[in-house]
Amino acid sequence: QVQLVESGGGLVQAGGSLKLSCLASLSTFGHHDMAWHRQAPGKQRELVAALTSVGSTNYADSVKGRFNISRDNGENTVYLQMNSLKPEETAVYYCHTYTQMSFWGQGTQVPVSS
């Protein structure tokens, strides 16, 4: 069973930065496409950023220029650097892999105070 464990969430002030990490129990991590999603209270889950195994990235328009997704294949970890955070980005942030099969992490809370 694949496990994705997010960390790095926590309370941050508007305009601040936070870096999320997701450790994956995948023996072939380097071959897997990875993504970060978020779900705000009362809203649907949405894609924030994705990073394929060959290095292609995709970002939600709302985070372009502020967020950066990266990975360390040697550490089986994908990161999400978030800068200039806004209160409306308060959400639970989820790690996701979707190569061959879909697996989700348990999520990490990111409250952004105004």
N, C-alpha and C positions, 0 to 999 in steps of 0.2 A: 504494500500500500504506500503510495506516494504521500509524503507529508511536506507541507509548506508552512513555515513558521515565520510570521512577521514580527518585527520589533522596531523600536524607535519612535513609536507614537507618544503623544503626551500633549499637555496644554502649551500653547504658544500664542504670543500676542500677534495681532494683525501687523503685517509687515515683516514678521520674523521668518526664520528658516527652520527646517527640520529635515532630517535624512532618515528615511525608512529603509529597513533591510528585510530581505526574505531569504531564509535558508531553506534549500530544497533537498530532500532526500532522494535525489535522482542520480543513478550511477552514470547516466549519459546526459548530464545537465547541459553540457555544451551544445547538444543537438536539439535542445528544446527552446521554443519560442516562449517568452515570458511577458507578463503584463501586470500593470497595476490598475485596479478599478477602485471606485469609491461609491459609497451610498450614504447620502445625507438623510437626516430624519424626514420621513414622509415622502421621500423621492425614490425613483428607481436607481438601481446600480448603473453606473456609467463608466466607460473606459477613460482612463486618465492618460496612460502611456503604454506603449508596447515596444518590445525589442526582440527581433528575431535572432535565430542562431547565427545568422550571417551578418548581423550588425545593423539591419534596417530598423529605423525607428518610426513611430507614429504617435502623435500627441493630440489630445483634445485641443481645439482652438483656444479654449479658455485658459490653458496653461502654457501655451507656446511662449518661449522666451523666459519663462520663470521656473519651470520644472525640467529636470534632466534624469532620464533613466539610463542606468548602466549595469554592467554585470562583471563578476569575477568568476570565471569558469573554474579556476583552481580552488575557489572557496565555495562553489555551488551556491552562490549568492547573487541576487539581483537587488539593486538599490533604486530608490527614488529620492533625489534631492529636490526639495521644495523650497522655493524662495518667494519673498513678497507675498506671504500667505494672506488670504482674505477671510473675514468671518463666515462668508457664505461657503467656504470650502471646509467648514466643519463637517466631518463625516467619519465613517469607518472605512479604512483603506484596506483593500484586499489584494493579495498576491494571487496570480492565476497563471497556470500553464495549460496550453491547449494543443500541444503537438501530440497527435494520435489519440490521446484521451484528455479530458478536462479535469483538472484538480484545482481546488481553491484552498487558501489558507483560512484561518479562523478570523482574521481581521485585526486591525489595531486602530484604536480610537485616536483621532486628531481633532481636539477642540481648538478653535481659533477665537480668541477673545478680542472684542473691539476696544 
